[in-house]
Amino acid sequence: MLLKRSKEEVVLLMLCGLSIPSILPFGIVRLFQGNFLMATVDLLIVLGMLCIIVFVWRTRRVRLAGLAVTVFYSMGMLAAVYVKGVPIAYWVYPTMIAAFFILRAKEALMINSISLIVLVMILRNAMQLLDLSSLVVTLVLINLFSYIFSDRTSLQHFELNQQAEKDFLTGAGNRRAFDKQLRTICAKDEVHTDVCILILDLDHFKKINDQFGHMVGDQVLIQFCALLRSRIRTADCFFRYGGEEFVVVAMGADDIAAARFAEELRTLVEKAQLLRDYPVTVSIGVAKKIAGEDGQAWFQRADTMLYEAKLAGRNAVRVAVNDSV
């Protein structure tokens, strides 16, 4: 069950899970020693972690739970320092570092900065100025280094995701990126904005590879993608589905506008001379998203239209009829 969850959920569940056996023994020992105030603080932290585990497990709302964990952890740490004083101050270090593993770097830095100010107010009369200054400097450095590390890691993670969703040859989005986009669009049953899929397939592309070689075929694909990028809007999404087959997701376009758009693309490719002294054309199937339709059914309707365009002799556009309208 844990392996099926996102990495963010796993990290949060593991952090809360590890916190319980780390803190619970102290709470039990202090309870038997008669230190009821500190025992109450420890047991409340444990109870809070258990509640957050249940919340994340049932709702999968990681962001809200992450904020709750960090705030709860920080308040528990400050309460423990307030009750017990300087000997508990070393718990501040793991607490502040943990915030950067749970939250975005700026959020963690903000919460830790507030915690540091409160900590100074609590310890200002309990520590000598030099010792308190040393504690503050080390905590500032820890937060600074953690912020830099977290921010750089997030940036690298974003760049890796971007690369993982790009086709290495054409620079278009790959199949993984298209499936993700399809899931996003189909996440809601109701369609509030018109959106159409255009499936484009270069006609007789195998003959180009056989006659001129795969290197020439690759250049044709690269030029084809550059040509399409010069025409599609910034709101549209462009993907290489596989081989010589590409998909354009036209946002805010009904079937009439998408048909006109597809015809413009077909004409553009036909006139472009992508391969010298050899005609390169494209067949296009178009389908508008129907409310309540899943991604597979939507794509299948567009693919059926592409098949009809090829049956019609290729270098053609065919549009699915929306029976629900």
C-alpha positions as CSV (number, residue, x, y, z in Angstrom):
1,M,0.0,0.0,0.0
2,L,2.8,2.4,0.8
3,L,4.5,1.8,-2.5
4,K,1.4,3.0,-4.4
5,R,1.6,6.4,-2.8
6,S,3.4,9.5,-4.0
7,K,6.9,10.2,-2.7
8,E,5.6,13.2,-0.8
9,E,3.1,11.0,1.0
10,V,5.7,8.4,1.8
11,V,8.2,11.0,3.2
12,L,5.5,12.5,5.4
13,L,4.2,9.2,6.7
14,M,7.7,8.0,7.4
15,L,8.6,11.2,9.2
16,C,5.5,11.0,11.4
17,G,6.0,7.3,11.9
18,L,9.6,7.7,13.0
19,S,8.7,10.6,15.3
20,I,6.4,8.4,17.4
21,P,8.9,5.8,18.6
22,S,11.5,8.6,19.1
23,I,9.3,10.7,21.4
24,L,6.9,8.2,23.0
25,P,9.5,6.5,25.3
26,F,10.5,9.9,26.7
27,G,6.8,10.7,27.4
28,I,6.3,7.4,29.2
29,V,9.4,7.7,31.3
30,R,8.6,11.3,32.3
31,L,5.0,10.1,33.1
32,F,6.4,7.5,35.6
33,Q,8.9,10.1,37.0
34,G,6.0,12.4,37.8
35,N,7.0,15.0,35.3
36,F,3.5,15.4,34.1
37,L,3.9,18.7,32.2
38,M,6.7,17.4,29.9
39,A,5.0,14.1,29.6
40,T,1.9,15.8,28.4
41,V,3.9,17.8,25.8
42,D,5.5,14.6,24.5
43,L,2.3,12.6,24.4
44,L,0.4,15.4,22.7
45,I,3.1,15.5,20.0
46,V,2.7,11.7,19.6
47,L,-1.1,12.0,19.4
48,G,-0.7,14.8,16.8
49,M,1.6,12.6,14.6
50,L,-0.9,9.8,14.8
51,C,-3.8,12.1,13.7
52,I,-1.7,13.4,10.8
53,I,-0.8,9.8,9.7
54,V,-4.5,8.9,9.7
55,F,-5.4,12.2,7.8
56,V,-2.8,11.7,5.1
57,W,-3.6,8.0,4.7
58,R,-7.3,8.7,4.2
59,T,-7.3,12.0,2.3
60,R,-3.9,12.0,0.6
61,R,-3.8,15.8,1.2
62,V,0.0,16.1,1.7
63,R,0.4,19.8,1.4
64,L,-2.1,20.7,4.2
65,A,-0.7,17.8,6.4
66,G,2.8,19.0,5.8
67,L,2.0,22.5,7.0
68,A,0.2,21.0,10.0
69,V,3.2,18.7,10.9
70,T,5.7,21.5,10.7
71,V,3.7,23.9,12.7
72,F,2.8,21.3,15.3
73,Y,6.4,20.0,15.5
74,S,7.7,23.6,16.0
75,M,5.1,24.4,18.6
76,G,5.9,21.2,20.5
77,M,9.6,22.0,20.4
78,L,9.1,25.5,21.7
79,A,6.7,24.3,24.4
80,A,9.3,21.7,25.5
81,V,12.1,24.4,25.6
82,Y,9.8,26.7,27.5
83,V,9.0,24.0,30.1
84,K,12.4,22.3,30.4
85,G,14.7,25.1,29.3
86,V,18.2,24.9,27.8
87,P,18.7,21.1,28.0
88,I,15.9,20.6,25.4
89,A,17.3,23.2,23.0
90,Y,19.2,20.6,21.0
91,W,15.8,19.4,19.7
92,V,15.5,22.6,17.7
93,Y,18.1,21.4,15.1
94,P,16.3,18.3,13.8
95,T,13.0,20.1,14.0
96,M,14.1,22.9,11.8
97,I,15.9,20.6,9.3
98,A,12.8,18.4,9.0
99,A,10.8,21.4,7.9
100,F,12.8,21.6,4.7
101,F,12.1,18.0,3.9
102,I,8.3,18.5,4.3
103,L,7.6,22.0,2.9
104,R,8.8,24.2,0.1
105,A,12.0,26.0,1.0
106,K,10.4,29.5,1.4
107,E,7.6,28.1,3.6
108,A,10.1,26.2,5.8
109,L,12.3,29.2,6.2
110,M,9.4,31.4,7.2
111,I,8.2,29.0,9.9
112,N,11.7,28.4,11.2
113,S,12.4,32.1,11.3
114,I,9.3,32.7,13.5
115,S,10.3,29.7,15.7
116,L,13.8,31.2,16.1
117,I,12.4,34.5,17.2
118,V,10.2,32.8,19.8
119,L,13.1,30.6,20.9
120,V,15.3,33.7,21.5
121,M,12.5,35.2,23.6
122,I,12.2,32.0,25.7
123,L,16.0,31.6,26.3
124,R,17.1,35.2,26.6
125,N,17.1,35.1,30.4
126,A,18.2,31.4,30.6
127,M,21.4,31.6,28.7
128,Q,24.4,33.9,28.7
129,L,24.6,36.3,25.7
130,L,27.6,34.6,24.1
131,D,26.0,31.1,24.4
132,L,22.7,32.4,23.0
133,S,24.4,34.1,20.2
134,S,26.3,30.9,19.3
135,L,23.0,29.0,19.3
136,V,21.3,31.6,17.0
137,V,24.3,31.8,14.6
138,T,24.4,28.0,14.2
139,L,20.6,27.8,13.7
140,V,20.8,30.6,11.1
141,L,23.5,28.8,9.2
142,I,21.6,25.5,9.3
143,N,18.5,27.2,7.9
144,L,20.6,29.0,5.2
145,F,22.3,25.8,4.1
146,S,19.1,23.8,4.2
147,Y,17.3,26.5,2.2
148,I,20.0,26.5,-0.5
149,F,20.0,22.6,-0.6
150,S,16.2,22.4,-0.7
151,D,15.9,25.1,-3.4
152,R,18.6,23.6,-5.6
153,T,17.1,20.1,-5.2
154,S,13.6,21.4,-6.2
155,L,15.1,23.1,-9.2
156,Q,16.9,19.9,-10.3
157,H,13.8,17.8,-9.7
158,F,11.8,20.2,-11.9
159,E,14.4,20.1,-14.7
160,L,14.6,16.3,-14.6
161,N,10.8,16.1,-14.8
162,Q,10.9,18.5,-17.8
163,Q,13.6,16.4,-19.5
164,A,11.7,13.1,-18.7
165,E,8.6,14.6,-20.5
166,K,10.4,15.7,-23.7
167,D,11.0,13.8,-26.9
168,F,14.8,13.8,-27.3
169,L,14.7,14.2,-31.1
170,T,12.0,16.8,-31.7
171,G,11.7,18.6,-28.4
172,A,8.0,18.0,-28.3
173,G,6.3,16.5,-25.3
174,N,6.5,12.7,-25.2
175,R,3.9,10.0,-24.6
176,R,4.3,10.4,-20.8
177,A,3.6,14.1,-21.0
178,F,0.6,13.6,-23.2
179,D,-0.9,11.0,-20.9
180,K,-0.4,13.4,-17.9
181,Q,-2.1,16.2,-19.9
182,L,-5.0,13.9,-20.8
183,R,-5.5,12.9,-17.1
184,T,-5.4,16.6,-16.1
185,I,-8.1,17.6,-18.6
186,C,-10.3,14.6,-17.8
187,A,-9.9,14.9,-14.0
188,K,-13.3,16.7,-13.9
189,D,-16.5,15.2,-15.4
190,E,-17.7,18.5,-16.6
191,V,-16.0,20.4,-19.4
192,H,-16.0,24.1,-18.8
193,T,-13.7,25.0,-21.7
194,D,-13.8,23.7,-25.2
195,V,-10.8,21.5,-26.0
196,C,-10.0,19.3,-29.0
197,I,-7.4,16.7,-29.8
198,L,-5.7,16.7,-33.2
199,I,-3.8,13.6,-34.1
200,L,-1.4,14.2,-37.0
201,D,0.3,11.4,-38.9
202,L,2.9,12.0,-41.7
203,D,1.8,10.1,-44.8
204,H,4.0,7.3,-46.1
205,F,6.8,8.2,-43.7
206,K,8.2,4.6,-43.8
207,K,8.9,5.2,-47.5
208,I,11.0,8.3,-46.6
209,N,13.1,6.2,-44.2
210,D,13.4,3.4,-46.7
211,Q,14.4,5.6,-49.6
212,F,16.5,8.3,-48.0
213,G,17.6,6.7,-44.7
214,H,16.6,7.3,-41.1
215,M,18.9,10.4,-40.7
216,V,16.9,12.2,-43.4
217,G,13.7,10.9,-41.8
218,D,14.8,12.4,-38.5
219,Q,15.5,15.7,-40.1
220,V,12.0,15.7,-41.6
221,L,10.5,15.1,-38.2
222,I,12.5,17.9,-36.7
223,Q,11.5,20.3,-39.5
224,F,7.9,19.2,-39.2
225,C,7.8,20.0,-35.5
226,A,9.5,23.4,-36.0
227,L,6.8,24.1,-38.6
228,L,4.0,23.2,-36.3
229,R,5.5,25.2,-33.4
230,S,5.5,28.3,-35.6
231,R,1.7,28.0,-36.0
232,I,0.3,26.6,-32.7
233,R,-0.7,28.9,-29.9
234,T,1.1,29.2,-26.6
235,A,-2.1,27.8,-24.9
236,D,-1.9,24.6,-27.1
237,C,0.1,21.6,-26.1
238,F,2.2,19.6,-28.7
239,F,3.4,16.0,-28.2
240,R,5.1,13.2,-30.2
241,Y,2.9,10.2,-29.6
242,G,5.2,7.8,-31.3
243,G,7.1,7.4,-34.5
244,E,5.7,9.9,-37.1
245,E,2.4,10.4,-35.1
246,F,1.9,13.6,-33.2
247,V,-0.9,15.1,-31.1
248,V,-1.9,18.7,-30.6
249,V,-4.3,19.6,-27.7
250,A,-6.1,22.7,-28.8
251,M,-7.3,24.5,-25.7
252,G,-10.4,26.8,-26.0
253,A,-11.2,25.5,-29.5
254,D,-14.6,23.9,-30.4
255,D,-14.8,21.3,-33.2
256,I,-15.4,24.0,-35.9
257,A,-12.4,26.0,-34.8
258,A,-10.3,22.9,-34.5
259,A,-11.3,21.7,-38.0
260,R,-10.2,25.0,-39.4
261,F,-7.0,24.9,-37.4
262,A,-6.3,21.3,-38.6
263,E,-6.8,22.3,-42.2
264,E,-4.4,25.2,-41.8
265,L,-1.8,22.8,-40.5
266,R,-2.4,20.3,-43.3
267,T,-2.0,23.1,-45.9
268,L,1.1,24.4,-44.1
269,V,2.8,21.0,-44.2
270,E,1.8,20.4,-47.9
271,K,3.4,23.7,-49.0
272,A,6.5,23.6,-46.7
273,Q,8.8,21.4,-48.9
274,L,10.0,19.5,-45.9
275,L,12.0,17.2,-48.2
276,R,13.5,18.5,-51.4
277,D,11.7,17.2,-54.6
278,Y,9.6,14.8,-52.4
279,P,6.1,15.6,-51.3
280,V,5.5,15.3,-47.5
281,T,1.9,15.5,-46.4
282,V,0.0,14.9,-43.2
283,S,-3.4,13.3,-42.3
284,I,-5.3,14.7,-39.3
285,G,-8.1,13.4,-37.1
286,V,-9.9,15.8,-34.8
287,A,-12.2,15.1,-31.8
288,K,-13.7,17.5,-29.3
289,K,-13.9,16.5,-25.6
290,I,-17.3,15.5,-24.5
291,A,-18.4,16.1,-20.9
292,G,-17.9,12.9,-18.8
293,E,-15.7,11.2,-21.4
294,D,-12.5,9.6,-20.3
295,G,-9.2,10.2,-22.0
296,Q,-9.0,6.8,-23.8
297,A,-12.5,7.2,-25.4
298,W,-11.7,10.8,-26.4
299,F,-8.4,9.8,-28.0
300,Q,-10.0,6.8,-29.7
301,R,-12.5,9.0,-31.5
302,A,-9.8,11.2,-32.8
303,D,-7.8,8.2,-33.9
304,T,-10.8,6.9,-35.7
305,M,-11.0,10.2,-37.6
306,L,-7.3,9.9,-38.5
307,Y,-8.0,6.4,-39.9
308,E,-10.8,7.8,-42.0
309,A,-8.6,10.6,-43.3
310,K,-6.1,7.9,-44.4
311,L,-8.9,5.9,-46.0
312,A,-9.9,9.0,-47.9
313,G,-6.6,9.1,-49.7
314,R,-4.4,10.8,-47.0
315,N,-3.4,14.5,-46.9
316,A,-6.9,15.1,-45.4
317,V,-8.7,16.2,-42.3
318,R,-11.6,14.4,-40.7
319,V,-13.6,15.7,-37.6
320,A,-15.6,13.5,-35.2
321,V,-19.2,14.5,-35.0
322,N,-20.2,15.4,-31.4
323,D,-23.5,13.6,-30.9
324,S,-24.0,15.1,-27.5
325,V,-24.4,18.6,-28.9
